[in-house]
Amino acid sequence: MALSLNDVYSVQKTREDGVLLVKCNITDLEDAVYDCDYVSRPEDGFGLNPAIRKWLTDNSDFPFVDYVPPTDEESRQVMPSLSARQFRLGLVGAGVSPEAVATTIAAMPLGAERDRAQIEWEYGDTFHRIHPLVATIAIGFGLSDLQVDALWLAAVNL
C-alpha cells in the first residue's frame, strides 16, 4: 500500500509564496480513496507532496486560482472563542467594566432579546466573536469592529 495522487481538481495560491492548496483525489496508506485539500510547500519531501510537485511540473499549463484574502467578516467567523474570563478581562482592558455591561443590558427594552443577553452575559462559558451579545456590547460602548477585533485578539492570550 502506498500513497498515490489520483486526480487534481484545482490549485490555489496562498498568501505564502510558493505554498499551494491543492484540491485532489488520493489513495491513502490504507487504500481508502477520497477527495481532500492538500497544502503543498515547495521544500516538503513528505507524504504526497513529491507526487504533487511532480504533477505540477508535468502539468505546468494547469491554471492556478489566485489567493483572495478573507474579508473582515470571514476572519471574525474563525477567530477563536474566548472563555468568559478572557472576554471580561479583554473588556476591562478596553475600559469597559463588567458592571457597565450589566447596566447596558438592563437598559435594553424588556423582552426576550434582553433576557437572552442577560443569560448569555451571566451564564455563558464561552463567547464567539460573531455572537450578537458581542455586537450589543460594542454598540453600547461605541466600540468599532476593529476595536473589538483588537480586544478579542489580545484577550486570547489572557
Rosetta blueprint (number, residue, H / E / L):
1 M L
2 A L
3 L L
4 S E
5 L E
6 N E
7 D E
8 V E
9 Y E
10 S E
11 V E
12 Q E
13 K E
14 T L
15 R L
16 E L
17 D L
18 G L
19 V L
20 L E
21 L E
22 V E
23 K E
24 C E
25 N E
26 I E
27 T E
28 D L
29 L L
30 E L
31 D L
32 A L
33 V E
34 Y E
35 D E
36 C E
37 D E
38 Y E
39 V E
40 S E
41 R L
42 P L
43 E L
44 D L
45 G L
46 F L
47 G L
48 L L
49 N H
50 P H
51 A H
52 I H
53 R H
54 K H
55 W H
56 L H
57 T H
58 D H
59 N L
60 S L
61 D L
62 F L
63 P L
64 F E
65 V E
66 D L
67 Y L
68 V L
69 P L
70 P L
71 T L
72 D H
73 E H
74 E H
75 S H
76 R H
77 Q H
78 V L
79 M L
80 P L
81 S L
82 L E
83 S E
84 A H
85 R H
86 Q H
87 F H
88 R H
89 L H
90 G H
91 L H
92 V H
93 G H
94 A L
95 G L
96 V L
97 S L
98 P H
99 E H
100 A H
101 V H
102 A H
103 T H
104 T H
105 I H
106 A H
107 A L
108 M L
109 P L
110 L L
111 G L
112 A H
113 E H
114 R H
115 D H
116 R H
117 A H
118 Q H
119 I H
120 E H
121 W H
122 E H
123 Y H
124 G L
125 D L
126 T E
127 F E
128 H L
129 R L
130 I L
131 H L
132 P H
133 L H
134 V H
135 A H
136 T H
137 I H
138 A H
139 I H
140 G H
141 F L
142 G L
143 L L
144 S L
145 D H
146 L H
147 Q H
148 V H
149 D H
150 A H
151 L H
152 W H
153 L H
154 A H
155 A H
156 V L
157 N L
158 L L
